[in-house]
Amino acid sequence: MAAACKYRAFLSYSHADGSVAKRVHGRLEGFHIDKDLVGRNTPSGPIPETLRPIFRDRNEFDAGASLAEQTLTALDGSAALIVVASPHAARSKYVNEEIRLFKWRHPDRPVIPLIVDGEPGNPDMECLPPALRFAVGADGAITDRPVDVLAADLREKGDGVDLALAKLVARLVGLAPDDVYRRAERERRRQQRMRSAVAAVIVALAIGAGALFWQSRQQQETLADISALVDKYSFISPALAVPGARISLTRAITAIAEGAATDPRYAQALALLRAGKPNDAEPLLRAVAEDKAKRAGNDAKDAAAAYRNLASIAAVSDPKRARDYYGQAARLDPSDLLGMYWNGWYQQDAGELDAAQAAYAQVIAAAKPGNDDEALLGAQLGTGGIQDQRGSLAAALATYQSANKFADRLAGSDPGNVLWQRELALSYSKIGDVEVPQGQLRAALASYQSGFAIFDRLASSEPGNDNRQRDLEFSHINIGDVELAQGGVAAALGSYQAALAIADRLARANPDNIKWQRDLSVSYDRLGDAQVQQNSQPAALSSYQAGLAIALRLAKSDPGNGGWWRDLAAAYNKVGQVQVAMGDLAAALRSTQAGFAIFERLAQSDPGNTLRQSDLAVAYGDVGDTLLAQGNLPAALSSHQAGLAIFDRLARSDPSNTEWQRDLSLSHASLANIYRKAGQTTTARQELAAGRAVILRLIQQHPDTAEWKQDLAWLDQQAAALTSR
């Protein structure tokens, strides 16, 4: 790396190629360099452990004709220039200017083109900007002297994704390409089982397809063609993060290719997909599905399949539209279990729990192990999630444990199947999610650590796979949550910081991916929790506000998504709590009331959802605490009493839910504090005694829970203070 260079490389691209540039950036920054290479001296210097940081210019230029100062500084601070080459880039004066300046100011540093579209030398499809094709003179002007351009070619007819990226890496670290290619080849072999599974899906679909399509030379799609197209969208779209989404996309593209033989709309849609324009293909696919639905009559399976294909394509860019399409497919053909599972998954993701539970129940009732394993396991995990969200912890634990045994059998029967390995790890995490509110912290930590071991192994085997990194991020968060509950603040802070580092890297590489952005918001929230426990209030406020800003953007982007609004309400409340601690009471009341208004609306929209009722009870308490800090005792008392009434009802409905029991105890303690300040000592003692009785029952059930012992000690201190008055 050139001396004093801040960046390993500068990534130059036209904003029309922004989605590909983001993915290239993420893959390079996440590239795994083998340990035996690290430190080896090359003409570019010692080989580093990582290629980070790589600068990806987002603003290109300011309003003038020259580069923004930030961009120019980054160019000078970069050891190499990578150019995302396409017809868009060839026409971009900004990309051309970046290349010109870099070649002029740093002629000794490499310029590495990466072809993603177009044809070098073709006047209509030229992909190399002039500053790349011609020499730059000593005065900085582009000459008419052609230069040889050695490019990596991302296209399947060129190097393909893996080899093109390996070629980039070789140029960046000063290795012979073969050294990186061999390691890239090992990486491809690790993924071969998944590719074989995809090919098997295509073969099965091909066998079942009409002979007309597969015998037509003009329309025939080979296995390699379809696999390449699936690879393309898996690379450029981080939206395909759900297990099994790649298989569903493969089925959809294969069906579209089949339909192209007889339907010109499918043929046009296939051409648009090849051109990287899924949004333009979607209206054509929707028209086909709607026509089939109109003609469905007594047999709606064909129309349902068309809607599932449409949903798989829509999921590349818009999960909300995918949810609508899967819902249509499920109504047309409820017998397709995998389609019904996807309908349930998208409904649950949007907070539509009744619809999701009904879909999962249909899958579980009809599924046959060995034939419907993917749909059955997914439906079991989804059902457990709904039971958990609704506070039925005993039922959720039983469902998750059953799913865990099923996943363990599947993973054991096919150790190379990444999907089953991931689902096994996920089931361990889900079990931990239920054990925590039941007070089984040691068991929960063991469950989370079992899942972490699998997630870590999968992430290490595929360092460039964003989804594997995301799994690892949340595994860190789960472990941090238990560490914090056990009183290990320093350990929890370390776990949360590890999670935040992953979330920040993914979100920066994929700023348009709402899932990645939500993950970043969650990581900020957890970091704030640990900072509060450290009494680092200003740092906690900063973390919470960073998370709130993201949550607000997400909620506004999908007003019908209850999950986004719940995140936003919780973020408002946490900001308000810290503002109270810092003495900014006016701002705190605004924050807590904003959160309360959202929680109240969500609870009213689904009165049977115990999670939303619990959220509302907490919000009553947050508003009450803020009013108490302002000295408004009557209003604070009224708010806390409303919250206690909800917690009392929830705790009576499910005595096994230790989280609600603890919330009930603390709600009694909050009322005691208000009565004490109002001079009603006797009533305050009664409330403390009621809270103490609840905590004692919890400790008797689970004596090893440090958090509850701390609660008991605090309640005893409050009672002693009242007695001494």
C-alpha positions in Angstrom: 0.0 0.0 0.0 1.3 3.4 -0.9 2.9 5.3 1.9 0.5 7.3 4.1 -2.5 6.1 2.1 -5.7 6.0 4.2 -7.7 3.8 1.9 -6.8 0.6 0.2 -8.7 1.8 -2.9 -11.1 4.4 -4.2 -14.3 3.0 -5.8 -15.4 5.2 -8.8 -18.8 4.6 -10.3 -21.8 6.2 -12.0 -24.7 6.5 -9.6 -26.7 4.6 -12.1 -24.6 1.6 -11.1 -24.9 2.4 -7.4 -26.5 -1.0 -6.4 -23.7 -3.0 -8.0 -21.0 -0.6 -6.5 -22.5 -1.1 -3.0 -22.2 -4.8 -3.3 -18.7 -4.7 -4.8 -17.7 -2.4 -1.9 -19.2 -4.8 0.7 -17.6 -7.9 -0.9 -14.2 -6.3 -1.0 -14.3 -5.0 2.5 -15.5 -8.4 3.7 -13.0 -10.4 1.6 -11.2 -13.1 3.7 -7.5 -13.1 3.2 -5.9 -16.4 4.2 -3.7 -16.3 7.3 -0.8 -17.8 5.4 -0.7 -14.8 3.1 -1.0 -12.1 5.7 2.3 -10.2 6.1 3.9 -11.5 3.0 5.9 -8.8 1.3 4.8 -7.9 -2.3 5.5 -4.9 -4.6 2.4 -3.3 -3.0 3.8 -3.8 0.5 2.9 -6.4 3.2 -0.3 -8.2 2.6 -2.9 -6.9 5.1 -5.5 -8.9 7.1 -8.3 -7.0 5.5 -8.8 -4.7 2.5 -10.7 -2.2 4.6 -11.2 0.7 4.2 -12.2 1.2 0.6 -13.6 4.6 -0.2 -17.0 4.6 -2.0 -17.8 8.2 -3.1 -21.5 9.0 -2.5 -21.6 12.7 -3.4 -19.5 12.6 -6.5 -19.1 16.4 -7.1 -20.5 19.6 -5.7 -22.4 22.0 -7.8 -19.3 23.2 -9.6 -17.2 21.5 -12.2 -14.5 20.3 -9.9 -14.4 17.5 -7.4 -15.7 18.0 -3.9 -12.8 18.6 -1.5 -13.7 15.4 0.4 -13.5 13.4 -2.8 -10.2 14.9 -3.9 -8.7 14.2 -0.5 -10.0 10.6 -0.7 -8.4 10.1 -4.2 -5.1 11.3 -2.9 -5.4 9.0 0.1 -6.1 5.9 -1.9 -3.5 3.3 -2.9 -5.5 2.3 -6.0 -8.5 3.3 -8.1 -11.2 0.8 -8.9 -13.6 1.8 -11.8 -17.0 0.2 -12.1 -17.0 0.1 -15.9 -20.3 0.3 -17.7 -22.0 2.4 -20.5 -23.2 4.7 -17.7 -19.7 5.1 -16.4 -18.3 5.7 -19.9 -20.7 8.7 -20.3 -20.2 10.1 -16.8 -18.0 13.2 -16.7 -17.6 12.7 -13.0 -16.2 9.2 -13.3 -13.9 10.3 -16.1 -12.7 13.2 -14.0 -11.9 11.0 -11.1 -9.8 8.7 -13.4 -8.1 11.6 -15.0 -7.1 13.2 -11.7 -5.9 9.9 -10.2 -3.8 9.0 -13.2 -2.3 12.5 -13.3 -1.6 12.9 -9.6 -0.6 9.3 -8.9 0.8 7.7 -12.1 2.6 5.0 -10.0 -0.7 3.7 -8.5 -2.8 1.1 -10.2 -6.1 1.8 -11.9 -8.3 -1.3 -12.0 -11.4 -1.5 -14.2 -14.2 -3.8 -13.3 -16.6 -4.4 -16.2 -20.2 -4.9 -15.1 -22.0 -4.1 -18.4 -21.3 -3.0 -22.0 -18.6 -3.9 -24.4 -15.1 -2.3 -24.7 -14.6 -0.8 -28.1 -18.3 -1.0 -29.1 -19.5 2.6 -30.0 -23.0 1.9 -28.8 -22.1 -0.1 -25.6 -18.6 1.4 -24.7 -18.0 0.8 -21.0 -14.6 2.4 -20.5 -14.4 6.2 -19.9 -11.9 8.1 -22.1 -9.5 8.8 -19.3 -9.2 5.0 -18.9 -8.7 4.2 -22.6 -6.2 7.0 -23.3 -3.0 8.1 -21.6 -3.0 11.2 -19.4 -0.2 13.7 -20.1 2.2 15.4 -17.7 0.0 18.4 -17.8 -3.1 16.4 -16.7 -4.8 16.5 -20.1 -6.2 13.3 -21.7 -4.1 12.6 -24.8 -5.1 10.6 -28.0 -2.6 7.8 -27.2 -4.5 4.6 -26.5 -3.4 2.5 -23.6 -3.8 -1.2 -22.9 -6.6 -1.8 -20.3 -6.4 -4.9 -18.2 -9.9 -5.3 -16.7 -11.7 -7.7 -14.4 -15.0 -8.7 -15.9 -17.9 -9.3 -13.5 -20.1 -10.7 -16.2 -20.7 -14.4 -16.5 -19.3 -14.4 -20.1 -16.2 -12.8 -18.7 -14.6 -13.8 -15.4 -17.8 -14.2 -13.4 -18.4 -12.7 -10.0 -15.9 -14.8 -8.0 -13.0 -14.7 -10.4 -13.5 -11.0 -11.1 -13.4 -10.1 -7.4 -10.3 -12.4 -7.0 -8.6 -10.5 -9.8 -9.3 -7.2 -8.1 -7.9 -8.5 -4.8 -4.8 -9.7 -6.5 -4.1 -6.3 -8.0 -4.8 -4.5 -4.7 -2.4 -6.6 -2.6 0.3 -7.3 -5.2 -0.2 -11.0 -5.6 -0.1 -13.1 -8.8 -3.7 -13.7 -9.8 -3.3 -17.5 -9.5 -2.6 -17.2 -5.7 -6.0 -15.6 -5.2 -7.8 -17.7 -7.8 -6.8 -20.9 -6.0 -8.2 -19.6 -2.8 -11.3 -18.3 -4.6 -11.7 -21.8 -6.0 -11.7 -23.3 -2.6 -14.4 -20.8 -1.5 -16.5 -21.8 -4.5 -16.1 -25.5 -3.6 -17.4 -24.7 -0.1 -20.5 -23.3 -1.7 -20.9 -26.1 -4.3 -23.5 -28.0 -2.3 -25.8 -25.0 -2.3 -25.2 -24.5 -6.1 -25.9 -28.2 -6.6 -29.2 -27.9 -4.7 -30.2 -24.9 -6.9 -29.3 -26.9 -10.0 -31.4 -29.8 -8.8 -34.4 -27.5 -8.4 -33.9 -26.3 -12.0 -33.6 -29.9 -13.3 -36.7 -30.9 -11.4 -38.6 -28.0 -12.9 -37.2 -28.7 -16.4 -38.3 -32.3 -16.2 -41.8 -31.2 -15.3 -41.9 -28.5 -18.0 -43.5 -28.7 -21.4 -41.3 -30.2 -24.2 -42.1 -27.2 -26.4 -40.1 -24.9 -24.2 -37.2 -27.2 -23.6 -36.9 -28.2 -27.2 -37.1 -24.6 -28.6 -33.6 -23.5 -29.5 -34.6 -19.8 -29.4 -36.2 -19.9 -26.0 -34.2 -22.7 -24.2 -32.5 -21.6 -21.0 -29.7 -23.8 -19.9 -28.9 -24.6 -16.3 -25.9 -22.3 -16.4 -27.9 -19.4 -17.8 -30.5 -19.6 -15.0 -27.9 -20.1 -12.3 -26.0 -17.1 -13.6 -29.1 -14.9 -13.4 -29.8 -16.1 -9.9 -26.2 -15.4 -8.9 -26.5 -11.9 -10.4 -29.5 -11.0 -8.2 -28.1 -12.7 -5.2 -25.1 -10.5 -5.6 -26.7 -7.1 -6.4 -29.7 -7.5 -4.0 -29.1 -7.9 -0.3 -32.9 -8.2 0.0 -32.5 -12.0 -0.5 -31.6 -12.5 3.2 -34.3 -14.9 4.1 -33.3 -18.6 4.2 -34.6 -20.3 1.1 -35.1 -17.0 -0.8 -32.5 -18.0 -3.4 -34.3 -21.3 -4.1 -37.6 -19.4 -4.5 -35.9 -17.0 -6.9 -34.5 -19.9 -8.9 -37.9 -21.4 -9.2 -39.4 -18.1 -10.3 -36.8 -17.4 -13.0 -37.0 -20.9 -14.3 -40.8 -20.6 -14.6 -40.5 -17.2 -16.3 -38.0 -18.7 -18.8 -40.4 -21.5 -19.5 -43.3 -19.1 -20.0 -41.2 -17.0 -22.4 -41.7 -19.7 -25.0 -45.4 -19.0 -25.3 -46.0 -15.6 -23.7 -44.3 -12.5 -25.0 -44.7 -10.7 -21.7 -42.6 -13.4 -20.0 -40.1 -13.1 -22.8 -39.9 -9.3 -22.3 -39.7 -9.7 -18.5 -36.9 -12.2 -18.8 -34.9 -9.8 -21.0 -35.4 -7.1 -18.4 -34.2 -9.4 -15.6 -31.1 -10.1 -17.7 -30.6 -6.4 -18.1 -30.8 -5.9 -14.3 -34.2 -4.2 -14.3 -36.5 -6.2 -12.0 -38.7 -3.2 -11.2 -39.4 -2.9 -15.0 -40.1 -6.6 -15.3 -42.6 -6.6 -12.4 -45.6 -4.9 -14.2 -45.3 -7.5 -17.0 -45.3 -10.4 -14.5 -48.2 -8.8 -12.6 -50.2 -8.6 -15.8 -49.7 -12.3 -16.5 -50.7 -13.2 -13.0 -53.8 -11.1 -13.1 -54.9 -12.6 -16.4 -54.4 -16.1 -15.1 -56.4 -15.2 -12.0 -59.3 -14.0 -14.1 -59.3 -17.2 -16.1 -58.7 -19.4 -13.0 -62.2 -20.9 -12.7 -62.1 -24.0 -10.6 -58.3 -24.5 -11.0 -56.4 -21.6 -9.6 -53.0 -23.3 -9.2 -51.6 -21.8 -12.4 -52.6 -18.3 -11.3 -51.2 -18.9 -7.8 -47.8 -20.0 -9.3 -47.7 -16.8 -11.3 -48.2 -14.7 -8.2 -45.5 -16.6 -6.4 -43.1 -16.0 -9.3 -44.1 -12.3 -9.1 -43.5 -12.2 -5.4 -40.0 -13.7 -5.7 -39.0 -11.0 -8.2 -40.7 -8.2 -6.1 -38.8 -9.4 -3.0 -35.5 -8.3 -4.7 -36.4 -4.7 -4.2 -39.7 -4.4 -2.1 -40.7 -6.8 0.6 -44.0 -5.0 1.0 -45.1 -5.8 -2.5 -43.8 -9.4 -2.1 -46.1 -9.7 0.9 -49.1 -8.7 -1.1 -48.3 -11.1 -3.9 -47.7 -14.0 -1.6 -51.0 -13.3 0.0 -52.8 -13.4 -3.4 -51.1 -16.7 -4.2 -52.1 -18.2 -0.9 -55.7 -17.3 -1.4 -55.7 -18.8 -4.9 -53.9 -22.1 -3.9 -53.7 -22.8 -0.2 -52.4 -26.3 -1.0 -48.9 -25.1 -2.0 -47.2 -25.3 1.4 -44.0 -23.5 0.6 -46.0 -20.6 -0.9 -48.2 -20.7 2.2 -45.1 -20.6 4.4 -43.8 -17.5 2.6 -47.2 -15.9 2.9 -47.0 -16.4 6.7 -43.4 -15.2 6.9 -44.1 -11.9 5.2 -47.3 -11.4 7.2 -45.4 -12.0 10.4 -42.6 -9.7 9.3 -45.2 -6.9 8.9 -46.7 -7.5 12.3 -49.9 -9.2 10.9 -49.8 -12.0 13.5 -53.3 -13.5 13.0 -52.8 -13.9 9.3 -49.3 -15.3 9.8 -50.5 -17.8 12.4 -53.3 -19.0 10.2 -50.9 -19.6 7.3 -48.4 -21.5 9.5 -51.2 -23.7 11.0 -52.2 -24.7 7.5 -48.6 -25.7 6.7 -48.1 -27.7 9.9 -51.4 -29.5 9.5 -50.7 -30.6 5.9 -46.9 -31.0 5.7 -45.3 -34.4 5.3 -41.8 -34.8 6.8 -39.3 -35.7 4.0 -41.4 -33.9 1.4 -42.1 -30.5 3.0 -39.2 -30.1 5.4 -38.4 -26.5 4.4 -42.0 -25.3 4.8 -42.6 -27.4 8.0 -39.5 -26.2 9.9 -40.1 -22.6 8.9 -43.7 -22.8 10.0 -42.8 -24.3 13.3 -40.2 -21.5 14.0 -42.7 -18.9 12.8 -45.5 -20.3 15.1 -43.1 -20.2 18.1 -42.3 -16.6 17.3 -46.0 -15.6 17.3 -46.6 -17.5 20.6 -43.6 -15.6 22.0 -44.8 -12.2 20.8 -48.2 -12.9 22.3 -46.7 -13.9 25.7 -47.5 -17.6 25.6 -44.0 -18.6 26.7 -44.6 -22.2 27.7 -46.2 -22.9 24.3 -43.4 -21.0 22.5 -40.7 -23.0 24.3 -42.3 -26.3 23.5 -42.7 -25.3 19.8 -39.1 -24.1 19.5 -37.8 -27.3 21.2 -39.7 -29.4 18.8 -38.3 -27.4 15.9 -34.8 -27.7 17.3 -35.1 -31.5 17.4 -36.4 -31.5 13.8 -33.6 -29.1 12.6 -31.0 -31.2 14.4 -32.1 -34.3 12.5 -32.1 -32.5 9.2 -28.6 -31.0 9.9 -27.2 -34.3 11.0 -28.5 -36.1 7.9 -26.9 -33.5 5.6 -24.0 -31.7 7.3 -23.1 -29.8 4.2 -26.6 -28.2 3.9 -26.1 -24.6 5.0 -29.8 -24.0 5.2 -30.3 -26.8 7.8 -27.2 -25.7 9.8 -28.5 -22.1 9.9 -32.0 -23.2 10.9 -30.5 -25.3 13.7 -28.6 -22.3 15.0 -31.7 -20.2 14.7 -33.7 -22.7 16.8 -31.2 -22.5 19.6 -31.4 -18.7 19.6 -35.2 -18.9 19.6 -35.1 -21.2 22.6 -32.9 -18.7 24.4 -35.3 -15.9 23.6 -38.0 -17.7 25.6 -35.7 -18.8 28.4 -34.7 -15.2 29.2 -38.2 -14.0 30.2 -38.7 -17.2 32.1 -35.7 -16.3 34.2 -33.6 -19.2 33.0 -30.5 -17.1 32.3 -27.9 -19.8 32.5 -29.9 -22.0 30.2 -30.5 -19.1 27.8 -26.8 -18.2 27.7 -26.0 -21.9 26.9 -28.7 -21.9 24.1 -27.4 -18.7 22.6 -23.8 -19.9 22.8 -24.8 -23.1 21.0 -26.3 -21.0 18.2 -23.3 -18.6 18.2 -20.9 -21.5 17.5 -22.8 -22.4 14.4 -23.3 -18.9 13.2 -19.6 -18.1 13.7 -18.6 -21.1 11.8 -20.9 -20.3 8.9 -19.8 -16.6 8.9 -16.1 -17.6 8.9 -16.6 -20.0 6.0 -18.3 -17.3 3.9 -16.8 -13.9 5.0 -18.3 -12.1 2.0 -21.8 -13.3 2.7 -23.8 -10.4 4.3 -26.5 -12.7 5.6 -24.0 -14.9 7.5 -22.5 -11.7 9.0 -26.0 -10.5 10.0 -26.7 -13.8 11.8 -23.5 -13.4 13.7 -24.4 -9.8 14.6 -27.7 -10.8 16.3 -26.0 -13.7 18.0 -23.6 -11.2 19.7 -26.7 -9.1 20.7 -28.4 -12.1 22.3 -25.4 -13.0 24.3 -24.9 -9.4 25.3 -28.5 -9.2 26.6 -28.0 -12.2 28.9 -24.7 -10.8 30.1 -26.3 -7.5 30.9 -29.2 -9.2 32.7 -26.6 -11.1 34.8 -24.9 -7.9 35.8 -21.9 -8.3 33.5 -22.0 -4.8 32.0 -18.4 -4.8 30.7 -19.0 -8.2 28.9 -22.3 -7.0 27.5 -20.7 -3.8 26.2 -18.1 -5.8 24.4 -20.8 -8.0 22.8 -22.9 -5.0 21.7 -19.9 -3.2 20.3 -19.0 -6.3 18.2 -22.6 -6.4 16.9 -22.6 -2.7 16.1 -19.3 -3.0 14.1 -21.0 -5.7 11.9 -24.3 -3.7 11.6 -22.5 -0.5 10.7 -20.4 -2.2 8.0 -23.4 -3.9 6.5 -25.5 -0.7 6.6 -22.8 1.4 5.0 -22.3 -1.1 2.2 -26.1 -1.4 1.6 -27.8 2.0 2.5 -30.9 1.1 0.6 -31.5 -2.2 2.5 -34.1 -1.5 5.2 -33.3 -4.7 7.1 -29.7 -3.7 7.4 -30.7 -0.2 8.6 -33.1 -1.6 11.2 -30.3 -3.9 12.4 -28.1 -0.8 12.9 -30.9 0.9 14.9 -31.2 -2.2 17.1 -27.4 -2.3 17.7 -27.4 1.4 18.7 -30.2 0.7 21.1 -28.4 -2.2 22.8 -25.2 -0.2 23.1 -27.2 2.6 24.7 -28.6 0.1 27.3 -25.1 -0.9 28.4 -24.0 2.8 28.5 -27.0 3.6 30.8 -25.9 0.8 33.1 -22.4 2.3 33.1 -24.0 5.7 34.0 -22.6 7.2 30.8 -25.8 9.1 30.1 -24.5 11.5 27.3 -23.1 8.5 25.4 -26.3 6.6 25.9 -28.4 9.5 24.6 -26.2 9.8 21.5 -26.6 6.0 20.9 -30.4 6.1 21.4 -30.9 9.2 19.2 -28.9 7.5 16.4 -31.2 4.5 16.6 -34.3 6.7 16.7 -33.3 8.6 13.6 -33.1 5.3 11.7 -36.4 4.0 13.2 -38.2 7.2 12.2 -37.1 6.8 8.5 -38.2 3.2 8.4 -41.6 3.8 10.0 -42.3 6.5 7.5 -41.2 4.3 4.6 -43.9 1.7 5.4 -46.8 3.2 7.4 -48.6 -0.1 7.5 -45.7 -2.0 9.1 -46.5 -2.4 12.8 -43.0 -3.6 13.6 -41.4 -0.4 12.4 -43.7 1.7 14.4 -43.1 -0.4 17.5 -39.4 0.1 17.1 -39.9 3.9 16.8 -42.1 4.1 19.9 -39.6 2.2 21.9 -36.8 4.5 20.7 -38.7 7.6 21.8 -39.2 6.1 25.2 -35.5 5.3 25.7 -34.5 8.8 24.6 -37.0 10.2 27.1 -35.7 8.1 29.9 -32.1 9.4 29.4 -33.4 13.0 29.0 -35.1 12.6 32.5 -31.8 11.4 34.0 -30.0 14.4 32.4 -32.6 16.8 33.7 -34.1 17.9 30.3 -37.7 17.3 31.5 -39.5 19.2 28.8 -37.8 17.3 26.1 -38.3 14.1 28.0 -42.1 14.6 28.2 -42.3 15.2 24.5 -40.3 12.1 23.8 -42.2 9.8 26.1 -45.6 11.1 25.0 -44.6 10.6 21.3 -43.8 6.9 22.1 -47.0 6.5 24.2 -49.2 7.8 21.3 -47.7 5.1 19.0 -48.0 2.3 21.5 -51.6 3.2 22.3 -52.6 3.2 18.7 -50.9 -0.2 18.1 -52.6 -1.7 21.2 -56.0 -0.5 20.2 -55.6 -1.9 16.7 -54.9 -5.4 18.1 -56.4 -5.8 21.6 -55.6 -9.5 21.8 -51.9 -9.0 21.2 -50.3 -9.3 24.7 -47.0 -7.9 23.5 -48.7 -4.6 22.4 -50.5 -4.5 25.7 -47.3 -4.9 27.6 -45.7 -2.2 25.5 -48.6 0.1 26.4 -48.1 -0.6 30.1 -44.4 0.3 29.9 -45.3 3.5 28.0 -47.7 4.5 30.8 -44.9 4.1 33.2 -42.4 6.1 31.1 -44.9 9.0 30.9 -45.6 8.7 34.6 -41.9 8.9 35.5 -41.5 12.0 33.4 -44.5 13.6 35.0 -43.2 12.7 38.4 -39.9 14.3 37.7 -41.8 17.5 36.8 -43.5 17.4 40.1 -47.0 16.6 38.7 -47.9 13.9 41.3 -51.6 13.4 40.5 -50.9 12.9 36.7 -48.0 10.6 37.5 -50.1 8.5 39.8 -52.9 8.1 37.3 -50.5 7.1 34.5 -48.7 4.5 36.7 -52.0 3.0 37.9 -53.1 2.5 34.3 -49.8 0.7 33.6 -50.1 -1.5 36.7 -53.6 -2.5 35.8 -52.4 -3.9 32.5 -49.4 -5.7 34.0 -51.6 -7.2 36.7 -54.0 -8.5 34.0 -51.1 -9.9 32.0 -49.4 -11.5 35.0 -52.6 -13.3 36.0 -53.1 -14.6 32.5 -49.7 -16.3 32.4 -47.9 -16.8 35.7 -45.0 -18.5 33.8 -44.1 -15.2 32.1 -41.4 -13.9 34.5 -40.9 -10.7 32.5 -44.5 -9.7 33.2 -44.2 -10.7 36.9 -41.1 -8.5 37.3 -42.8 -5.6 35.5 -45.7 -6.0 37.9 -43.3 -5.8 40.9 -41.6 -2.7 39.6 -44.9 -1.1 38.8 -45.9 -1.5 42.5 -42.6 0.0 43.5 -43.1 3.0 41.2 -46.5 3.6 42.8 -44.9 3.4 46.2 -42.5 6.1 45.3 -45.3 8.4 44.2 -47.3 7.8 47.4 -44.1 8.4 49.5 -43.6 11.8 47.8 -47.3 12.6 48.4 -46.8 11.8 52.1 -49.0 8.7 52.0 -46.5 6.4 53.9 -48.9 3.6 54.7 -50.0 3.2 51.2 -46.4 3.3 50.0 -45.5 0.5 52.3 -48.4 -1.6 51.0 -47.3 -1.2 47.4 -43.7 -2.1 48.3 -44.9 -5.2 50.1 -46.9 -6.2 47.1 -43.9 -5.8 44.8 -41.7 -7.7 47.2 -44.0 -10.6 47.3 -43.9 -10.9 43.5 -40.1 -10.8 43.4 -39.8 -13.4 46.2 -41.9 -15.8 44.2 -39.6 -15.3 41.2 -36.4 -15.9 43.2 -37.9 -19.1 44.8 -38.5 -20.4 41.2 -35.1 -19.4 39.9 -32.6 -18.6 42.7 -29.6 -17.9 40.3 -31.1 -14.8 38.7 -28.9 -11.8 39.8 -31.3 -9.2 38.4 -34.1 -10.3 40.7 -31.9 -10.4 43.7 -30.9 -6.8 43.0 -34.6 -5.9 42.7 -35.3 -7.5 46.1 -32.4 -5.7 47.7 -33.6 -2.4 46.2 -37.2 -3.0 47.4 -35.9 -3.8 50.9 -33.9 -0.5 50.9 -37.0 1.4 50.0 -39.0 -0.2 52.7 -36.3 0.4 55.3 -36.2 4.1 54.3 -39.9 4.4 54.8 -39.7 2.7 58.2 -36.9 5.2 59.4 -39.1 8.2 58.6 
